[in-house]
Amino acid sequence: MKIVSFNVNGIKARLPRLVEYLTEQKPDIVCLQELKSSDDTLPVSDIEAAGYGAVWHGQKGFNGVAILARGTTPVERQKGLGGEPEDDHSRYIEAEVDGLVVASIYLPNGNPQPGPKFEYKLRWIDRLRARALELLAEERPTVLAGDYNVIPNDDDTFSVTAMASDALMQPESRAGFRALVAQGWTDALRTRHPRGGVWTFWDYQAGAWQRDAGFRIDHLLLSPQAADRLVDAGVDKEYRGREKASDHAPTWAVLRDR
């Protein structure tokens, strides 16, 4: 079972690339982020034509998350996170696919920092940790996949100096992510590539792609029951180099069948 996290950076602009990826790679589950589209304008028919059922949590112009499943429709469990009722950002959706609990996550960027956007990011991490504890208590195979907007380690970026003042790499951001993992989650990509140096994002600016000046912010966290089934994890990097591609590459984990 191949489970993919893919920040598409606008599903309408990136639809040809997404359908191309689904057709070529045929992943079993795809967690999408940054749809930038309301629910009623999402290209659901194109996704279905590619052989995928889907559940969505859209938002006009920004944010937005979805879960796709090949040959079936995910069973939605939850939209949004508790703990902040006034938060109307579409950043979390959770569903069940073939006995696997999956969440698609688009964690706030937090820039500029310090400031209210960074404070919101830290509160959001706390709220995610609260939900993650509830999921662990279910003792089921679970995957928290998404764009976490956190660079966990120094070897997860092309340049510590260049990213030093960015919200993605602040001590508070890292501490929040590490506290989440410490609950008992396995960072799939880190487990398979413990020496780092594996990027999932390359900015459109300053020739970042051409210079391979990227960093790792897309993560798949596995519950113990899912981690026991981990076969491999990686990044389909070449899709970042295609015409009109997202600035993120599809990031994946493969689990053994039950």
N, C-alpha and C positions, 0 to 999 in steps of 0.2 A: 504494500500500500504506500504510494507516494503522496505525501502531504506537502503542499507548497504554500509559502507566504509570498505575496506579490503586491507591492505598492505600485499601482498602475499610473499614478499621477494624472488622473483624469480619464475615466473609462471611455468617454466618447472619443476623445482625441487618440486614445491608445487601443481602441477596439480591434483594428486589424492585427495589431501585435498580440493582443490577448488571444484572439481566435486562432491565430497562427501558432501560438504556444500550446494551446489546448489540443489542437489538431496534431501537432508534431510530437509532443511529449506525452499526451494522454494521462496526465496526473489523475489520481483518484479523488483528491480533495484539494481545492484551491481557496485560500483565504486572501481576499482582496482588501486593499486599503486605499484611501484617498480617491474615492470614486468621483467626488465633485459633481454629484448629480442627485436630484431628488428622486424619491421612489417612483413617481409616475413618469419619469423621463428616462429611466434606466433601460438599456438595450436588452431586455430580458429575452426577447425572441431570438436574437443573435446567439445568446448564450445557450438557449435551448436547442437551437439548430446545430450547435457544435456538440450536442450530446450531454449537456449538463443541466441538472436542476439547481436551483439557487434560492437562498434566503438573503434579504437585503436590509440594510439600515442606512438609507440614503440621506443626503442633505444638500440643498441647492448650493452650488458654487464651491464647496469645500468639505473636508472630512468625508465620511461615508465608508462603510465596511460591508463585506458580503462573504458568504461561504458558498462555494460551488461543489457539487458532487457529480462524478461521472455516472450516468445511467440511473440516477435516482435523485430525489429531492431531499435535502437535509431537513430534519425535524427541528424547528426552532425551539430553543429553550429560554433565551433571555436576550433582550435588547437593552443596552446601557448598563451602567453600574450604579449601585446604591450609594448612599452617603452624601449626596449633594443634589437634592431634588431640582434645584434651579438650573442644573447643567443640562443644556439641550444639544450638546455636541454629539454627533453620530460617530462614536469611536469604538464601540464594543458590540459584538453580536456573538451569540453562543448557540450551537446546534449539536445534534447527534447524527452521526452517519455510520451505519453498519456497526453499531455498538461502541463507536468511538465518540467521546465528547470533544468538540473542537470549538475554540474561540478565535475570532479574528479581531485583532487589536490594532488601533492606531493611537498610540500614546502621544500626548501633546509635545510639540517641539520645545517650547519653553523659552525661546529667544524673543526679545532681548532679556538678558539677565544681568543683574537682579531686576526684579519687577513683578507685576501681577501675573504675567504669562508664565514665568518660572515658578511662582508660588502655586499656580494652578497645576502645573506639571507634577510637582511634588505631591500635592493632594491627590491627584489622579493615580499616581503610583501607589499611594497608601490605600486607596479604594480598590485598586486592582488586587493588591495583596489580600485584602479582606475577602474578596470573591474567590481568589485562588485557594485560600485556606478551606473555604466551604467545598470547593471542588475536590481537593485532596481528601477531605473527610468522606467523600462518596466512594473512595477506593476503586475507581474505574480508570481505564486507559483514557487519558486526557491530554490534549495538545493545546497550548496557548501560543498561537502563531501570529506574528505581526511585525509592524514597524514600531519598535519600542522607542525610537529616537534617543537611545542611550548607547554610547561607546563604552563597553564594560571595562576594557583593559587597554593599556598603552599600546600593545601590539595588535589592537583592533583598528588602528588608524595609520594612514601613511605618514602623518606628522603630528606628534604630540604638541609641538610648538604652534602649528597652524590652528589647532583645535582647542588650545588651552583656555580661551575665554568663552567658548561656545557652551550653551546650555546642555548639549549632548554629552559633555565630558566633565561636568562639574562634580566635585566630590559628593554632593547631595544626590545628584542623579544616579551616580554609580552605586552609592550606598543603598538607595531604594531598590535598584535592580538586584543587587547582591542579596539583600534581605528577602526579596521574592524568591530567588533561586534557592536560598538557604532553607526555605520551608520544606524542600524535598524535591524540587524540580531539577531536571537534567537539561542543560543547554546542549541541544543536539549537535549544533555545528562546532561548538567548542570541544565537545567530547571527541569528535572525529578529527578535528584539526587543532590539537592542543597548543601548537606553537604559534597560533595566530596568523596574521598576514593574509587573511581571507576577507575580501571586501564584498559588501552587498549593495553599496551605493557609491555613485560617482556623480558629482555635481555637473551641471551643464556648463558652468563657467570655468574660465581659466584653463581650458584644455584638460580638465581633470581626467576624463576618460582616456584621452590619448597618452597622458602621463601615468596612468594607473594610480592616480592620487585619490584613493577611495577610503572608505571605512566601513565597519560592520555595525549596522544598527537594526537589521532584520533578524529576528531570533525565533526559534521554535523551542519552547520549553515543554518537557515531557514529564508527566506524572510517573511515579515508580512503575505502575502497571504498563505504561506505554514505553518507558525506557527499557524495560526488559525485552521489548520486541524491536529495539533499534538495530537496524542493519547498516545504515549509512546516512550521511548528511552532506550537503554541498550546495553550490551555487551554480545555476545555469547562466554563467557569466556572459556567454556570447550573445545572449539576447539583448544585453545592454548596448551592444555595438550596432544594432540594426537601425534602419532608417526610422526616424520619429519614435524612438524607443523611450520608455520610462527611464528616469534617472536611477531607478532601483533594478536589480536583477532578481529573477525568481530564486528564492532560497527554499531548500527542501530537506525533508527527512523521509527515509524509507523505513517502514515498520513491517515486520513479519506478520502474516495473517494469523488470526487467532488459532 
